Amino acid sequence: MLTAPWWKLALIQGTFFGVSMAVCWRLYDRETPIAISITLWVIAGIVFGVIMGRISARNNQQIIAASGLTDRDEIQQAARASRRGPVPADPHIRQAAHKMAMQFLVMSESQRKSSLACFGIGTPVYLVVAFLHSFWWLLAAAVFAVMFVRTLRQSDRLARRVIDLGPAEELSEAPREYGDENHRHHQADHE
């Protein structure tokens, strides 16, 4: 989906958001007529999709630009390698994956505080709503709790991936703010 146009991302994200929220809301609120609920969540899905589709496409373009690649297959290989899996044997793909991982790390850090605030506040709010209104809200609380933990761990995971993908001679310059223990561990792996 990294190379997908904004409208395709909007369609996928908006549909997922609209359908999942319509189902969850219907479980919570059975008094609102179904036609009104569907109409509201279709509109919400369209708005959400347009906004998130454009944001996602812009972020994807920044990641692709950081890689320096133009071939769609190479972009997909580098994107996959920037997140997980074995380090690519092809130095061209490895370098592009390294640059992508660095861009993911920069983007993650720029959104970290707001994401932690959102998920950190949302989790207890949804827990309270679950106990006051309907236990179905526990699903939202669980999703927010998982996203909170994922956000907490993401920078360290990306920093380790940047180190793994970087050339051996650059390991001494790897990001140290994510812990000298991780840096020493990965540096030892590459020597």
C-alpha positions as CSV (number, residue, x, y, z in Angstrom):
1,M,0.0,0.0,0.0
2,L,3.1,2.3,0.1
3,T,2.7,3.2,-3.5
4,A,-1.1,3.4,-3.5
5,P,-2.7,6.7,-4.5
6,W,-4.4,8.7,-1.8
7,W,-7.9,7.9,-3.1
8,K,-7.3,4.1,-2.7
9,L,-6.0,4.6,0.8
10,A,-9.0,6.8,1.5
11,L,-11.4,4.1,0.3
12,I,-9.8,1.4,2.4
13,Q,-9.3,3.4,5.5
14,G,-12.7,5.1,5.3
15,T,-14.6,1.9,4.6
16,F,-12.8,0.1,7.6
17,F,-13.5,3.1,9.9
18,G,-17.1,3.5,8.8
19,V,-18.1,-0.1,8.9
20,S,-16.3,-0.9,12.2
21,M,-17.8,2.2,13.9
22,A,-21.3,1.5,12.6
23,V,-21.2,-2.1,13.9
24,C,-19.8,-1.0,17.3
25,W,-22.2,1.9,17.6
26,R,-25.1,-0.4,16.7
27,L,-24.2,-2.7,19.4
28,Y,-24.1,0.2,21.8
29,D,-27.1,2.2,20.6
30,R,-30.1,0.2,19.4
31,E,-32.6,3.1,19.8
32,T,-31.4,5.2,16.8
33,P,-33.0,4.0,13.6
34,I,-30.6,1.9,11.5
35,A,-31.0,4.1,8.5
36,I,-29.8,7.2,10.5
37,S,-26.9,5.2,12.0
38,I,-25.8,3.9,8.6
39,T,-26.0,7.4,7.0
40,L,-24.0,9.0,9.8
41,W,-21.3,6.4,9.7
42,V,-21.1,6.4,5.9
43,I,-20.5,10.2,6.1
44,A,-18.0,9.8,8.9
45,G,-16.2,7.1,6.9
46,I,-16.0,9.3,3.9
47,V,-14.6,12.3,5.9
48,F,-12.2,10.0,7.8
49,G,-11.1,8.3,4.6
50,V,-10.4,11.6,2.8
51,I,-8.4,13.0,5.7
52,M,-6.4,9.9,6.5
53,G,-6.0,8.9,2.9
54,R,-4.2,12.2,2.1
55,I,-2.1,12.1,5.3
56,S,-1.1,8.5,4.6
57,A,-0.2,9.2,1.0
58,R,1.9,12.2,2.0
59,N,3.7,10.1,4.6
60,N,4.2,7.3,2.1
61,Q,5.7,9.8,-0.4
62,Q,8.2,11.0,2.2
63,I,9.2,7.5,2.9
64,I,9.6,6.7,-0.8
65,A,11.5,9.9,-1.4
66,A,13.9,9.0,1.4
67,S,14.6,5.7,-0.2
68,G,15.8,7.2,-3.4
69,L,14.1,4.4,-5.4
70,T,11.7,4.6,-8.3
71,D,11.0,1.0,-9.2
72,R,7.8,-0.2,-7.6
73,D,9.2,-3.7,-6.8
74,E,12.3,-2.4,-5.2
75,I,10.3,0.1,-3.2
76,Q,8.2,-2.8,-1.9
77,Q,11.3,-4.9,-1.1
78,A,13.0,-2.0,0.7
79,A,9.8,-1.1,2.6
80,R,9.4,-4.7,3.9
81,A,13.0,-4.9,4.9
82,S,12.8,-1.5,6.6
83,R,10.4,-3.0,9.1
84,R,11.2,-6.7,9.5
85,G,12.9,-9.8,8.1
86,P,16.4,-10.6,7.1
87,V,18.7,-7.8,6.1
88,P,18.7,-7.7,2.2
89,A,21.7,-9.1,0.5
90,D,21.5,-6.5,-2.3
91,P,23.4,-3.4,-1.1
92,H,21.1,-1.1,-3.1
93,I,18.0,-2.5,-1.4
94,R,19.7,-2.5,2.0
95,Q,20.7,1.1,1.7
96,A,17.2,2.1,0.6
97,A,15.7,0.1,3.5
98,H,18.1,1.8,5.9
99,K,17.0,5.2,4.7
100,M,13.3,4.2,4.9
101,A,13.8,2.9,8.5
102,M,15.4,6.2,9.4
103,Q,12.5,8.1,7.9
104,F,10.0,5.9,9.8
105,L,11.9,6.6,13.0
106,V,11.8,10.4,12.4
107,M,8.1,10.3,11.7
108,S,7.5,8.0,14.7
109,E,9.3,10.4,17.0
110,S,7.5,13.4,15.6
111,Q,4.1,11.8,16.4
112,R,5.1,10.0,19.6
113,K,3.9,12.5,22.2
114,S,0.5,13.2,20.7
115,S,-0.1,9.4,20.1
116,L,0.9,8.6,23.7
117,A,-1.4,11.3,24.9
118,C,-4.3,10.2,22.8
119,F,-4.0,6.5,23.7
120,G,-3.0,7.2,27.3
121,I,-6.1,9.3,27.8
122,G,-8.4,7.2,25.7
123,T,-7.8,3.9,27.4
124,P,-9.0,4.9,30.9
125,V,-11.9,7.0,29.4
126,Y,-13.1,4.0,27.5
127,L,-12.7,1.8,30.6
128,V,-14.9,4.2,32.5
129,V,-17.5,4.4,29.7
130,A,-17.5,0.5,29.6
131,F,-18.4,0.2,33.2
132,L,-20.9,3.1,33.2
133,H,-22.7,2.2,29.9
134,S,-21.8,-0.9,28.1
135,F,-19.1,-3.5,28.3
136,W,-18.7,-3.3,24.5
137,W,-16.5,-0.2,25.1
138,L,-13.9,-2.6,26.6
139,L,-13.0,-3.4,23.0
140,A,-12.1,0.2,22.3
141,A,-10.2,0.3,25.6
142,A,-8.3,-2.8,24.6
143,V,-7.4,-1.3,21.1
144,F,-6.2,1.9,22.7
145,A,-4.2,0.0,25.3
146,V,-2.5,-2.1,22.6
147,M,-1.8,1.1,20.5
148,F,-0.3,2.8,23.6
149,V,2.1,-0.1,24.2
150,R,2.9,-0.3,20.5
151,T,3.7,3.4,20.4
152,L,5.9,3.1,23.5
153,R,8.0,0.3,21.9
154,Q,8.0,1.6,18.3
155,S,11.0,4.0,18.6
156,D,13.3,1.4,20.1
157,R,12.2,-1.2,17.5
158,L,12.9,1.2,14.6
159,A,16.2,2.3,16.1
160,R,17.3,-1.3,16.3
161,R,16.2,-1.8,12.7
162,V,18.2,1.3,11.6
163,I,21.2,-0.2,13.2
164,D,20.7,-3.7,11.7
165,L,20.3,-2.2,8.2
166,G,23.2,0.2,8.4
167,P,26.6,-0.6,7.0
168,A,29.0,-2.0,9.7
169,E,31.3,1.1,9.5
170,E,28.3,3.4,10.5
171,L,27.4,1.4,13.6
172,S,29.5,3.7,15.8
173,E,27.3,6.6,14.7
174,A,24.0,4.8,15.4
175,P,21.4,6.6,17.4
176,R,22.4,6.4,21.1
177,E,19.3,8.1,22.7
178,Y,17.5,4.8,22.5
179,G,19.8,3.1,25.0
180,D,23.5,2.2,25.0
181,E,22.5,-1.4,25.9
182,N,20.7,-1.8,22.6
183,H,23.5,-0.1,20.7
184,R,26.2,-2.3,22.2
185,H,24.1,-5.4,21.6
186,H,23.6,-4.6,18.0
187,Q,27.2,-3.4,17.5
188,A,28.5,-6.7,18.9
189,D,26.2,-8.6,16.5
190,H,27.8,-6.9,13.5
191,E,31.4,-7.3,14.5
